[in-house]
Amino acid sequence: MEAFDNIMIENDWYEQDVFCINEHLIHKFDGFNLNFVREPDSTFFLSTCESLIADNGSILLCSNQIKEKKLNDLPFNFIIFATTSQIVESISEGMRVIKNQNPNYLPTSITTIKNFEPEKEKDFMSYGSSTKNLYLLLLEDL
């Protein structure tokens, strides 16, 4: 809670619109004087993630967190809550976690956030990616 409050103070994000679809997070941070909305036209995106990918430092999200939105449609600023038990070695292991959570349901939208620095130049490999300002609040649960 203190780290979240420090992020709010650093960026002056109190009394701002926050894109958040996770009811648990909405209730958890209800006392921070934020306006929780379900549209991505907001100051920042508050969410959990599926996995944290160790080998490339990316964050795996799916339709559970972003619904049918594309990364470019989401706010520039992200605050992601994750736990140490969500750290996996590779993207394929993260995909396996998603599949094992509910074998009868596969999310419609699966993506990773992996570009955290401003683009120096566009090239073939960066097509479809967008730079995000991201805060990761990692909670130890092991």
C-alpha positions in Angstrom: 0.0 0.0 0.0 2.9 2.3 0.8 4.5 1.7 -2.6 1.2 2.3 -4.4 0.8 5.6 -2.4 4.3 6.6 -3.4 3.5 6.1 -7.1 0.4 8.2 -6.7 2.3 11.0 -5.0 5.2 10.8 -7.6 2.9 11.2 -10.5 0.1 13.3 -8.9 -2.5 10.7 -9.9 -5.0 11.3 -7.1 -8.5 12.1 -8.3 -7.7 10.7 -11.8 -9.5 8.2 -14.0 -8.1 4.7 -13.7 -8.8 1.9 -16.1 -9.4 -1.2 -14.0 -11.6 -4.2 -14.6 -10.4 -6.3 -11.7 -13.0 -6.0 -8.9 -10.6 -7.1 -6.2 -8.2 -4.3 -7.1 -11.0 -1.8 -7.2 -12.0 -2.7 -3.6 -8.4 -2.9 -2.4 -7.6 0.7 -3.6 -11.0 2.3 -3.1 -9.6 4.5 -0.3 -7.1 6.3 -2.6 -9.6 8.8 -4.1 -9.4 7.4 -7.6 -12.2 7.2 -10.2 -12.3 3.6 -11.5 -13.6 3.4 -15.1 -14.0 0.6 -17.6 -12.8 2.5 -20.5 -9.1 2.8 -21.4 -9.2 6.6 -22.0 -7.7 7.2 -18.5 -4.6 8.3 -16.7 -3.3 4.8 -15.9 -4.1 1.1 -16.2 -4.3 -0.9 -12.9 -4.2 -4.6 -13.3 -2.8 -8.0 -12.3 -1.1 -10.2 -14.9 -1.0 -13.9 -15.8 2.8 -14.4 -15.5 6.1 -12.6 -15.3 8.5 -14.0 -17.9 12.0 -14.4 -16.5 14.0 -15.0 -19.7 13.1 -11.7 -21.4 11.6 -9.6 -18.6 8.1 -9.4 -20.2 4.7 -9.4 -18.6 2.1 -11.8 -19.9 -1.5 -10.5 -20.1 -4.6 -11.9 -21.6 -8.3 -11.1 -22.0 -8.7 -11.7 -18.2 -6.9 -8.4 -17.7 -7.4 -6.3 -20.9 -10.6 -7.8 -22.3 -10.5 -7.3 -26.1 -8.3 -4.2 -26.0 -5.0 -3.9 -27.8 -1.9 -2.6 -26.0 -2.0 0.6 -28.2 -5.6 1.2 -26.9 -4.6 1.1 -23.2 -3.2 4.1 -21.3 0.5 4.9 -21.5 0.9 4.3 -17.7 0.6 0.9 -16.2 0.6 -0.3 -12.6 0.8 -4.1 -12.5 0.4 -6.2 -9.3 2.0 -9.6 -9.4 3.4 -12.2 -7.0 6.7 -14.1 -6.9 4.8 -17.3 -7.6 3.8 -15.9 -11.0 7.4 -15.8 -12.2 7.9 -18.4 -15.0 11.0 -19.1 -17.1 9.6 -18.6 -20.6 6.5 -17.5 -22.6 5.7 -21.1 -23.3 5.6 -21.9 -19.6 3.4 -18.8 -19.1 1.0 -20.1 -21.8 1.0 -23.5 -20.0 -0.1 -21.8 -16.8 -3.0 -20.1 -18.6 -4.0 -23.4 -20.2 -3.8 -25.3 -16.8 -5.9 -22.8 -15.0 -9.0 -23.8 -16.9 -8.4 -26.4 -19.6 -11.8 -25.8 -21.2 -11.2 -22.1 -21.6 -8.5 -20.3 -23.6 -8.5 -16.5 -23.4 -9.2 -14.8 -26.7 -6.4 -12.2 -26.4 -2.9 -13.1 -25.1 -0.1 -10.6 -25.3 3.1 -9.6 -23.6 4.4 -6.2 -22.5 8.1 -6.1 -23.2 9.0 -2.7 -24.6 9.7 -0.3 -21.7 12.1 2.1 -23.4 11.2 4.8 -26.0 11.6 3.6 -29.5 14.7 4.8 -31.1 13.8 3.7 -34.6 11.0 1.6 -36.1 12.0 -1.7 -37.5 10.4 -5.0 -38.5 10.8 -6.6 -35.1 9.0 -3.7 -33.2 5.9 -3.8 -35.4 2.7 -3.9 -33.3 4.5 -3.1 -30.0 4.1 0.1 -28.0 6.2 1.7 -25.3 4.6 1.8 -21.8 5.5 3.5 -18.6 5.2 0.6 -16.2 5.3 0.2 -12.4 5.5 -3.4 -11.2 4.5 -4.0 -7.6 5.8 -7.5 -6.8 4.5 -9.2 -3.7 6.3 -12.1 -2.1 4.0 -15.0 -1.6 6.4 -18.0 -1.5 
